[in-house]
Amino acid sequence: MEYREDDYLMLSGIQHFAFCRRQWALIHIEQQWQENERTVAGDLLHNRAHDSFFMEKRNDVVISRGLPVHSRKMGVSGVCDIVEFQEDQNGISLYGHRGSYIPYPVEYKKGKPKATEIDILQLTAQAMCLEEMLSVKIEEGALYYAETRHREIVEFTAQLRNQVQKAFQEMHQMYDRRYTPKVKWSKSCNACSLKDICVPKLGKAVSVRSYIQNAISGDEE
């Protein structure tokens, strides 16, 4: 199955989806957004990394910034912060450059490495788009964190690829249904830029029926 371009979802949405399905739906289905200091810092970092269609060569590496990517199979499109085309005899040819190259995606992130896989899934999705577009196998890429100023190497395993495919399938299903999941409060809600829109603690509210039953049984707090 291949998706039409009109049905493409935003590739970067997989990060929102992996963090919280409700957050993804609020942003990508209901078109709601609210800035906080974290989102602004992230935008500034990406603006420095992006310079669409800019390419330069350093030694044996051709560097492309703000490279648009897409996948007909997954039905997504987006932009890679940086793709380093590293010289490799098993790679592909690049217009205007001699030799063969393997793409190496690098995603810039503010802060430091996260305990979850949300950044890793986004980078894996970028690699899968590049593979489909260029007919090449990409084994690894990197996440660069501004706080640590260090690259974290990511190996694109079969497990990660399956997670990405399943996530996009579910995202398309939810988008087609225009379905926004109910609130499920957790500690991570405190860091979400949409908490004033989502009002996650309402999800912890006790229903009137439950309140009355608890009051009758003497279990009310």
Buried (B, 14 or more C-beta within 10 A) or exposed (E): EEBEEEEBBBBBBBBBBBBBBBBBBBBBBEEBEBEEEEBEEBEEBBEEBBEEEEBEEEEEEBBBBBBEBBBBBBBBBBBBBBBBBBBBEEBEEBEEEEEBBBBBBBBBBBBEBBEEBBBBBBBBBBBBBBBBBBEBEBEBBBBBBBEEEEEBEBEBEEEBBEBBBEBBEEBBEBBEEEEBEEBEBEEEBEEBBBBEBBEBEEBEEEEEEEEEEEEEEEEEE
